[in-house]
Amino acid sequence: MKRLLKIITHTRSFKAEDLLLNPKEHPDLKLKDIVEIYHPDDGDGVRLLLQVTYLTEELNCRDTISVEASVAAAFNLKPYKDVFVRKMDPAEVALDSVEITFKDQYMGRSEMWRLKTCLTNTCVYLNKKIEYCEGCIRCQVYEMWSQGDRVACGVITEDTKVVFRSNTSMVYLFIQMSSEMWDFDIHGDLYFEKAVNGFLADLYTKWKKLGSNHEVTIVMFSRTFYAAKSLEEFPLHMRDCLQLDYKGRFYEDFYRVAIQNERCDDWSSTLVQLRRLFTGYRDVVLKYHDRPELDVKIPMAFNSTAAQGNFLEVLNISLNVFEKHFFGSKF
């Protein structure tokens, strides 16, 4: 059943709650109920869902509700106009998934679980700011989905998938400099150019659009094979660097840190630096052990393909970094 009421607004300096109701004027509503609010002429427009979290007799106007001013403005609810208010079944407006973003703070799995438990059976709306544990955890609702559609508000249930995303993450980007990076695709572009001008450029553009400020490290890595049958074919200064794979081939892994723990508003300079490193990367790794002054012969070196590269070793590097990355974090 819906009722036609007047809407007014209040600021958070007056009351922090999003919705204020007088219990004498609304005897059919109780705490934790979900109500839908919209103007009669809205038609199929976006409708606001709010949860009754506070009942006060200070709101002594008849047939009136009060909505926090910024929330009302976000949903185009005009003060002192008529609105329909309807009590909703939480199951009808349940969310399938919700994305929550946070920044400049560390959140472990335990904090995420506790926050998700706290948000269960509550109503959220787009860009709603959430504070938990006396303000120690601050986050914001970014996106919501229900029945396959993106929605502006809804109810988080026990079945809702809550996704947490940080706008200030510690990001490690590993670029595998395999032999394919110097190959051309059917359009005549180097695969390295597609990685830098395509993937990385689009990624940085998306970060800027979302207001992210990640701490980024970029590492270029590759594996070099040597055409040799025995260790004696190598000069003494190389032998400690070599390893043997399951096929009996001698190889050496190389890693080049392009940038480390950097935060940038404009990442275009990073793309320029990667292109500069690409120009001489292959010669550097293939001729790394050349010693013209020693006049020693080194077996022919060649770059591995992506499938034969040191991908698993790179994964292990990232795991070593993130295993204890929470040490020294600001809680």
C-alpha positions as CSV (number, residue, x, y, z in Angstrom):
1,M,0.0,0.0,0.0
2,K,1.4,3.4,-1.0
3,R,0.7,6.8,0.6
4,L,0.9,10.3,-0.8
5,L,3.0,12.5,1.4
6,K,5.0,15.7,1.4
7,I,8.8,15.5,1.3
8,I,11.2,17.8,3.0
9,T,15.0,17.6,3.4
10,H,17.5,17.8,6.3
11,T,21.2,18.0,6.6
12,R,23.6,15.6,8.3
13,S,24.4,18.3,10.8
14,F,20.8,18.0,12.0
15,K,20.5,14.2,11.8
16,A,22.9,11.7,10.3
17,E,20.1,9.3,9.2
18,D,19.0,9.3,5.5
19,L,15.3,9.1,6.4
20,L,13.3,10.6,9.3
21,L,9.8,9.5,10.1
22,N,7.3,10.4,12.9
23,P,6.0,7.1,14.4
24,K,2.7,8.7,15.1
25,E,2.2,9.6,11.5
26,H,3.4,6.2,10.2
27,P,2.1,3.5,12.6
28,D,2.5,0.9,9.9
29,L,6.2,1.4,9.6
30,K,8.8,0.1,12.0
31,L,12.6,0.0,12.3
32,K,14.4,-1.9,9.5
33,D,11.5,-1.6,7.1
34,I,12.3,-0.8,3.4
35,V,10.3,2.0,1.8
36,E,10.2,3.2,-1.8
37,I,10.0,7.0,-2.5
38,Y,9.2,8.6,-5.8
39,H,7.3,11.5,-7.3
40,P,3.9,10.7,-8.8
41,D,4.9,12.0,-12.2
42,D,8.2,10.0,-12.3
43,G,6.7,7.1,-14.3
44,D,9.4,4.5,-14.7
45,G,12.2,6.7,-13.5
46,V,14.8,5.8,-10.9
47,R,13.1,5.3,-7.5
48,L,14.8,5.7,-4.1
49,L,14.9,2.9,-1.6
50,L,15.6,3.7,2.0
51,Q,15.6,1.8,5.2
52,V,13.8,3.0,8.3
53,T,16.6,3.4,10.8
54,Y,15.3,6.2,13.0
55,L,11.9,7.3,14.3
56,T,11.5,10.7,15.9
57,E,8.6,12.8,17.1
58,E,10.7,16.0,16.4
59,L,9.3,15.8,12.8
60,N,5.8,17.1,13.8
61,C,4.5,18.0,10.3
62,R,1.5,16.0,9.3
63,D,1.9,13.6,6.3
64,T,5.5,14.4,5.9
65,I,8.8,12.6,5.6
66,S,12.3,14.0,5.6
67,V,15.1,12.8,3.4
68,E,18.8,13.8,3.7
69,A,19.4,16.7,1.3
70,S,22.2,15.2,-0.8
71,V,20.4,11.9,-1.2
72,A,17.2,13.7,-2.3
73,A,19.2,15.7,-4.8
74,A,20.9,12.6,-6.2
75,F,17.5,11.0,-6.9
76,N,15.8,14.2,-8.1
77,L,13.4,14.4,-5.2
78,K,12.2,18.0,-5.0
79,P,11.5,19.4,-1.5
80,Y,7.9,20.3,-0.6
81,K,6.5,18.2,-3.4
82,D,4.2,15.2,-3.2
83,V,5.8,11.8,-3.2
84,F,4.5,8.3,-3.0
85,V,5.9,6.2,-0.1
86,R,5.4,2.4,-0.3
87,K,6.6,-0.3,2.0
88,M,8.6,-2.9,0.0
89,D,9.3,-6.6,0.5
90,P,13.1,-6.8,0.9
91,A,13.1,-10.0,-1.3
92,E,11.7,-7.9,-4.3
93,V,14.6,-5.4,-4.2
94,A,17.4,-7.8,-3.2
95,L,20.8,-7.2,-4.8
96,D,22.7,-9.9,-6.6
97,S,26.0,-8.1,-6.3
98,V,27.4,-4.8,-5.0
99,E,30.8,-3.2,-5.5
100,I,32.2,-1.2,-2.6
101,T,35.3,0.9,-3.0
102,F,37.8,2.3,-0.5
103,K,41.1,4.2,-0.5
104,D,44.0,5.2,1.6
105,Q,43.5,2.3,4.1
106,Y,44.2,-1.4,4.5
107,M,41.3,-3.9,4.7
108,G,42.1,-7.5,5.3
109,R,39.7,-10.4,4.7
110,S,38.5,-10.3,8.3
111,E,37.5,-6.6,8.0
112,M,35.7,-7.4,4.7
113,W,33.8,-10.2,6.3
114,R,32.8,-8.2,9.3
115,L,31.7,-5.3,7.1
116,K,29.7,-7.6,4.9
117,T,28.0,-9.1,7.9
118,C,27.2,-5.6,9.2
119,L,25.7,-4.6,5.8
120,T,23.5,-7.7,5.5
121,N,19.8,-6.8,5.6
122,T,20.5,-3.1,5.0
123,C,19.5,-0.8,2.2
124,V,22.2,0.9,0.1
125,Y,22.1,3.3,-2.8
126,L,24.6,4.6,-5.4
127,N,27.6,6.5,-3.9
128,K,26.4,5.9,-0.3
129,K,29.2,6.5,2.1
130,I,29.7,3.8,4.7
131,E,31.6,4.1,8.0
132,Y,32.3,1.1,10.2
133,C,34.1,0.5,13.5
134,E,33.8,4.1,14.6
135,G,35.1,5.5,11.3
136,C,38.2,3.3,11.2
137,I,36.9,1.8,7.9
138,R,35.4,4.2,5.3
139,C,34.1,3.1,2.0
140,Q,31.5,3.9,-0.7
141,V,29.0,2.0,-2.8
142,Y,30.1,2.1,-6.4
143,E,27.9,-0.2,-8.4
144,M,25.0,-2.6,-7.8
145,W,23.3,-5.3,-9.9
146,S,20.0,-7.0,-9.5
147,Q,18.4,-9.6,-11.9
148,G,21.0,-8.9,-14.5
149,D,20.5,-5.1,-14.5
150,R,22.5,-2.3,-13.0
151,V,20.4,-0.5,-10.3
152,A,20.7,2.6,-8.2
153,C,19.6,1.1,-4.9
154,G,18.7,-2.2,-3.3
155,V,18.9,-4.4,-0.2
156,I,22.0,-6.5,0.6
157,T,20.9,-10.0,1.7
158,E,22.9,-13.0,2.8
159,D,23.0,-14.2,-0.8
160,T,24.4,-10.9,-2.2
161,K,27.9,-11.0,-3.5
162,V,29.8,-8.1,-2.0
163,V,33.0,-7.1,-3.9
164,F,35.6,-4.8,-2.4
165,R,37.8,-2.7,-4.6
166,S,40.6,-0.5,-3.5
167,N,41.4,2.8,-5.4
168,T,44.9,2.9,-3.8
169,S,46.1,-0.6,-4.2
170,M,49.7,-1.8,-4.5
171,V,49.8,-3.0,-8.1
172,Y,52.5,-5.1,-9.7
173,L,52.5,-5.2,-13.5
174,F,54.7,-7.8,-15.1
175,I,55.5,-7.6,-18.8
176,Q,56.8,-10.8,-20.4
177,M,59.4,-9.8,-23.0
178,S,59.2,-13.1,-24.9
179,S,60.3,-13.4,-28.5
180,E,56.7,-12.8,-29.7
181,M,57.0,-9.2,-28.5
182,W,59.1,-8.4,-31.6
183,D,56.6,-10.0,-34.0
184,F,54.0,-8.2,-36.0
185,D,50.3,-8.9,-35.9
186,I,48.1,-9.0,-39.0
187,H,47.7,-5.2,-38.8
188,G,51.4,-4.5,-38.8
189,D,51.7,-3.6,-35.1
190,L,54.3,-5.0,-32.8
191,Y,52.8,-7.0,-30.0
192,F,54.8,-4.8,-27.6
193,E,53.1,-1.8,-29.0
194,K,49.7,-3.4,-28.5
195,A,50.6,-4.1,-24.9
196,V,51.8,-0.5,-24.2
197,N,49.6,1.6,-26.5
198,G,46.6,-0.6,-26.1
199,F,46.3,-2.4,-22.8
200,L,48.4,-0.1,-20.5
201,A,47.1,3.1,-22.1
202,D,43.5,2.0,-21.7
203,L,44.2,0.8,-18.1
204,Y,45.7,4.2,-17.1
205,T,42.7,6.0,-18.7
206,K,40.3,3.9,-16.7
207,W,42.2,4.6,-13.5
208,K,42.1,8.3,-14.1
209,K,38.3,8.1,-14.8
210,L,37.7,6.2,-11.5
211,G,40.0,8.6,-9.5
212,S,42.3,5.7,-8.6
213,N,45.8,6.5,-7.2
214,H,47.5,3.1,-7.1
215,E,51.1,2.5,-6.1
216,V,52.5,0.8,-9.2
217,T,55.6,-1.3,-9.9
218,I,56.3,-2.5,-13.5
219,V,58.8,-5.3,-14.1
220,M,59.9,-6.6,-17.5
221,F,61.0,-10.2,-17.5
222,S,62.3,-12.8,-20.0
223,R,64.1,-16.1,-20.2
224,T,67.3,-16.5,-22.3
225,F,68.3,-19.9,-23.7
226,Y,71.9,-20.8,-24.6
227,A,72.8,-23.3,-27.4
228,A,75.2,-25.4,-25.4
229,K,75.5,-29.1,-24.4
230,S,77.6,-28.8,-21.3
231,L,78.5,-26.4,-18.6
232,E,82.2,-26.4,-19.7
233,E,81.2,-24.4,-22.9
234,F,80.5,-21.3,-20.7
235,P,83.2,-19.0,-19.2
236,L,83.7,-19.2,-15.5
237,H,82.0,-15.9,-14.7
238,M,78.7,-17.2,-16.2
239,R,78.4,-20.7,-14.7
240,D,76.8,-19.6,-11.3
241,C,74.0,-17.8,-13.2
242,L,72.9,-20.7,-15.3
243,Q,70.1,-23.2,-14.7
244,L,69.0,-26.4,-16.5
245,D,65.4,-27.0,-17.6
246,Y,63.6,-30.4,-17.9
247,K,64.8,-30.7,-21.5
248,G,68.5,-30.3,-20.5
249,R,68.7,-26.8,-21.9
250,F,70.8,-24.1,-20.2
251,Y,68.9,-20.9,-19.5
252,E,69.0,-17.7,-17.5
253,D,66.1,-15.5,-16.3
254,F,66.3,-11.7,-16.5
255,Y,64.2,-9.1,-14.7
256,R,64.2,-5.3,-15.3
257,V,62.4,-3.0,-13.0
258,A,61.0,-0.2,-15.1
259,I,59.3,1.8,-12.2
260,Q,59.0,0.9,-8.5
261,N,56.3,2.0,-6.0
262,E,55.3,5.1,-7.9
263,R,52.1,7.1,-7.8
264,C,51.3,9.4,-10.8
265,D,48.5,11.6,-11.9
266,D,49.8,11.4,-15.5
267,W,51.1,8.0,-16.5
268,S,52.1,9.0,-20.1
269,S,55.8,9.4,-19.0
270,T,55.8,5.8,-17.9
271,L,54.7,4.6,-21.4
272,V,57.5,6.6,-22.9
273,Q,60.0,5.0,-20.5
274,L,58.7,1.5,-21.4
275,R,59.2,2.2,-25.1
276,R,62.7,3.4,-24.5
277,L,63.6,0.2,-22.5
278,F,62.1,-2.0,-25.2
279,T,64.4,-0.5,-27.8
280,G,67.5,-2.0,-26.2
281,Y,66.1,-4.8,-24.1
282,R,66.8,-7.7,-26.4
283,D,70.5,-6.7,-26.9
284,V,71.0,-6.1,-23.2
285,V,69.8,-9.6,-22.1
286,L,71.4,-11.5,-25.1
287,K,74.8,-9.8,-24.7
288,Y,74.7,-9.4,-20.9
289,H,77.7,-11.6,-20.3
290,D,79.8,-10.4,-23.2
291,R,83.3,-9.4,-22.0
292,P,85.3,-8.1,-25.1
293,E,88.4,-7.6,-22.9
294,L,88.5,-11.2,-21.8
295,D,88.3,-12.6,-25.4
296,V,86.1,-15.6,-24.3
297,K,83.6,-17.4,-26.4
298,I,80.0,-17.5,-25.2
299,P,77.4,-20.0,-26.7
300,M,74.7,-18.4,-28.8
301,A,71.9,-16.9,-26.8
302,F,68.3,-16.5,-27.9
303,N,65.1,-15.3,-26.3
304,S,62.4,-17.9,-25.3
305,T,58.8,-17.9,-26.4
306,A,56.0,-17.0,-24.0
307,A,55.2,-20.7,-23.4
308,Q,58.8,-21.5,-22.4
309,G,59.3,-18.4,-20.3
310,N,59.7,-17.8,-16.6
311,F,56.0,-17.1,-15.9
312,L,55.8,-19.2,-12.8
313,E,58.9,-17.6,-11.3
314,V,57.3,-14.2,-11.7
315,L,54.1,-15.4,-10.0
316,N,56.3,-16.5,-7.1
317,I,57.9,-13.0,-6.9
318,S,54.5,-11.4,-6.5
319,L,53.4,-13.9,-3.9
320,N,56.6,-13.2,-1.9
321,V,55.7,-9.5,-2.0
322,F,52.1,-9.7,-1.0
323,E,52.5,-12.5,1.6
324,K,53.4,-9.9,4.3
325,H,52.5,-6.6,2.6
326,F,50.2,-5.7,5.5
327,F,53.2,-5.2,7.8
328,G,53.4,-1.5,8.6
329,S,50.0,-0.7,7.1
330,K,47.9,2.0,8.5
331,F,44.8,0.4,10.1
